[in-house]
Amino acid sequence: MNERREIGRLSPQAIKETVRRALQEDAPWGDITSESLIPADAQLTAKLVAREPGVLSGVDVFSAAMTLTDPATEVQPVLADGARFEQGAVLATVAGAARSVLTAERVALNFLQRMSGIATMTAQFVAAVEGTQARIVDTRKTTPGLRLFERYAVRCGGGHNHRFSLSDAVLAKDNHLAVLTRNGERDLTGALCEVRRRLPHTTHLEVEVDRPDQIAAVLDAGVDTVMLDNFTLDQMRAAVEQIGGRTLVEASGSVKLDAVRAIAETGVDIISVGALTHSARALDLGLDAQIELPAGARR
C-alpha cells in the first residue's frame, strides 16, 4: 500500500487567495525598509539554496509570492515538488526589481520552508514503513487556513491524506460514542447500525476504539474502518487478527518515527500521524542574492 501516488496540484485560485492574504499581512502599507534603503531601479538576481537536505514542496506557492508582489519578477524552478535534494542544492532562481524580491522574500520562504518541512518529515515516516502494507496518513491537526497547503505537502512526501474536513466522512471518536450511547446506557452496535442506516451508501463510517473489548461491538455494526487509539503493539496484533480483514484497521495516537515501523508490522492498514502537520519544523532554505545597480544610480 506504499505505492507512489500522484501528488496532484494545488488550485491556482487557492494559492492566489492564501498568498495575497499573507502578503497583505506582512506589508499592509508597503515595505518601508526596502523603499528607504534600496534604489528604485536596482535589480536583483538570487538563488534559492537548500541549507540542509530534504524534500521539496511549495514551488508554485513560492513563485506566487514573488509574482503577486510584482508580475515582472521571474522565477525559474530547478526542481519540482516531491523532489529530494541535498544540502547546497539550488532549488530555483529569481530575478527582478530588488525592492519587489526583498518585499516578497519572507512570505515566499515561510510557505516553502513550512511545506518542505512537512514533506521531509512525511518522507521519513514513509521510508520507515517501506515493505509493509501500512500507509502513512495525516490528520486534521493542521494550521487554520493552511490545511490545503499542508495536506499537499504530505502528498509531496509520499504520504496520504485522511478526510479533508468534518464534511467528508463520519469518524466517531470517544466523545461522540459517549453521547450516542448515553455513556453506555444504549447498545453500541445497535446505535451504530442506526447511524449506518441513515447515512448515504457512499459515506465512509469509521469508529475509534480505545479498549479491545469495544472491537466486537463495532465490527458487528458493519463499519468501514476501526481506529485503534493508543493501543499497545500486542493489542494491535490481537486486534488485527480479531478483525480478520473485515474492515480497514487504523492505528493512531502520538505515533513517533522510532516506533512507526513496529506499528506497521502489526498488520494495520493505516497509521495516522498528527505530527506530520502539527510538529514538522520549517526546513532551512534561503535566498542568496546579488544586487545590480545601474551606473550612476541614486537612491
Backbone hydrogen bonds, N-H to C=O, Kabsch-Sander energy under -0.5 kcal/mol:
donor,donor_aa,acceptor,acceptor_aa,energy
5,R,3,E,-0.5
15,I,11,S,-2.4
16,K,12,P,-2.5
17,E,13,Q,-2.5
18,T,14,A,-2.3
19,V,15,I,-2.9
20,R,16,K,-2.6
21,R,17,E,-1.6
22,A,18,T,-1.8
23,L,19,V,-2.6
24,Q,20,R,-2.4
25,E,21,R,-2.1
26,D,22,A,-1.9
27,A,23,L,-2.2
29,W,30,G,-0.6
30,G,27,A,-1.2
32,I,30,G,-0.9
35,E,31,D,-2.4
36,S,32,I,-1.3
37,L,33,T,-2.2
38,I,34,S,-2.6
42,A,39,P,-1.6
43,Q,292,E,-2.8
44,L,96,G,-3.0
45,T,290,Q,-2.1
46,A,94,V,-2.7
47,K,288,D,-2.1
48,L,92,A,-3.2
49,V,47,K,-0.8
49,V,286,G,-3.2
50,A,89,A,-2.5
51,R,49,V,-0.5
51,R,284,D,-2.6
52,E,284,D,-0.6
54,G,85,F,-2.0
55,V,116,S,-0.6
56,L,83,A,-2.7
62,F,58,G,-2.7
63,S,59,V,-2.5
64,A,60,D,-2.1
65,A,61,V,-2.0
66,M,62,F,-1.4
67,T,63,S,-2.7
68,L,64,A,-2.8
69,T,65,A,-0.9
70,D,66,M,-1.7
73,T,70,D,-2.1
74,E,95,A,-3.3
75,V,73,T,-0.5
76,Q,93,T,-2.7
78,V,91,L,-3.1
79,L,91,L,-1.5
82,G,56,L,-3.2
83,A,80,A,-2.0
85,F,54,G,-2.4
88,G,50,A,-3.3
89,A,86,E,-2.0
91,L,48,L,-3.3
91,L,89,A,-0.6
92,A,48,L,-0.9
93,T,76,Q,-1.9
94,V,46,A,-2.8
95,A,74,E,-2.3
96,G,44,L,-2.2
98,A,42,A,-2.6
101,V,97,A,-2.4
102,L,98,A,-2.5
103,T,99,R,-2.0
104,A,100,S,-2.0
105,E,101,V,-1.5
106,R,102,L,-0.5
108,A,104,A,-2.6
109,L,105,E,-2.6
110,N,106,R,-2.7
111,F,107,V,-2.0
112,L,108,A,-2.0
113,Q,109,L,-3.4
114,R,110,N,-2.0
115,M,111,F,-2.7
116,S,112,L,-2.4
117,G,113,Q,-1.9
118,I,114,R,-1.9
119,A,115,M,-2.4
120,T,116,S,-2.4
121,M,117,G,-2.2
122,T,118,I,-2.6
123,A,119,A,-2.3
124,Q,120,T,-1.4
125,F,121,M,-1.8
126,V,122,T,-2.7
127,A,123,A,-2.4
128,A,124,Q,-1.6
129,V,125,F,-1.1
129,V,126,V,-0.6
130,E,127,A,-1.1
132,T,129,V,-2.0
135,R,269,D,-1.9
137,V,271,I,-2.4
138,D,160,H,-1.5
142,T,140,R,-2.2
146,L,143,T,-2.7
150,E,146,L,-2.7
151,R,147,R,-3.0
152,Y,148,L,-1.6
153,A,149,F,-2.1
154,V,150,E,-1.6
155,R,151,R,-1.5
156,C,152,Y,-2.0
157,G,153,A,-1.4
158,G,155,R,-1.7
159,G,154,V,-2.4
160,H,136,I,-2.6
168,D,165,S,-1.4
170,V,204,H,-2.6
171,L,169,A,-0.6
172,A,206,E,-2.7
173,K,171,L,-0.7
177,L,173,K,-2.6
178,A,174,D,-2.1
179,V,175,N,-1.8
180,L,176,H,-2.9
181,T,177,L,-2.6
182,R,179,V,-0.9
183,N,178,A,-3.6
185,E,181,T,-0.9
185,E,182,R,-0.9
186,R,181,T,-2.8
191,A,187,D,-2.4
192,L,188,L,-2.5
193,C,189,T,-2.4
194,E,190,G,-1.9
195,V,191,A,-1.7
196,R,192,L,-2.7
197,R,193,C,-2.1
198,R,194,E,-1.4
199,L,195,V,-1.2
199,L,196,R,-0.5
203,T,200,P,-1.7
206,E,170,V,-2.9
206,E,204,H,-0.5
207,V,225,T,-2.2
208,E,172,A,-3.1
209,V,227,M,-3.1
214,Q,211,R,-1.8
215,I,212,P,-1.4
218,V,214,Q,-1.8
219,L,215,I,-2.8
220,D,216,A,-2.2
221,A,217,A,-0.5
221,A,218,V,-1.0
222,G,219,L,-2.1
223,V,218,V,-0.9
224,D,205,L,-2.5
225,T,205,L,-1.5
226,V,248,L,-2.7
227,M,207,V,-2.8
227,M,225,T,-0.5
228,L,226,V,-0.6
228,L,250,E,-3.9
229,D,209,V,-2.6
229,D,227,M,-0.8
230,N,228,L,-0.7
230,N,252,S,-3.0
236,M,232,T,-2.4
237,R,233,L,-2.5
238,A,234,D,-2.2
239,A,235,Q,-2.3
240,V,236,M,-2.8
241,E,237,R,-1.9
242,Q,238,A,-2.5
243,I,239,A,-2.8
244,G,240,V,-2.1
246,R,243,I,-2.0
248,L,224,D,-2.1
250,E,226,V,-2.9
251,A,270,I,-2.9
252,S,228,L,-2.2
259,A,256,K,-1.3
260,V,256,K,-1.2
261,R,257,L,-0.5
263,I,259,A,-1.7
264,A,260,V,-2.5
265,E,261,R,-2.0
266,T,263,I,-1.5
267,G,264,A,-1.7
268,V,263,I,-0.7
269,D,249,V,-1.9
270,I,249,V,-2.0
271,I,135,R,-2.5
272,S,251,A,-2.3
273,V,137,V,-2.6
274,G,272,S,-0.5
276,L,273,V,-1.1
277,T,274,G,-1.4
278,H,274,G,-2.3
279,S,275,A,-1.8
280,A,275,A,-0.5
283,L,113,Q,-2.2
285,L,283,L,-1.1
286,G,49,V,-2.4
288,D,47,K,-2.8
288,D,286,G,-0.6
289,A,287,L,-0.7
290,Q,45,T,-2.7
292,E,43,Q,-3.7
297,A,294,P,-2.0
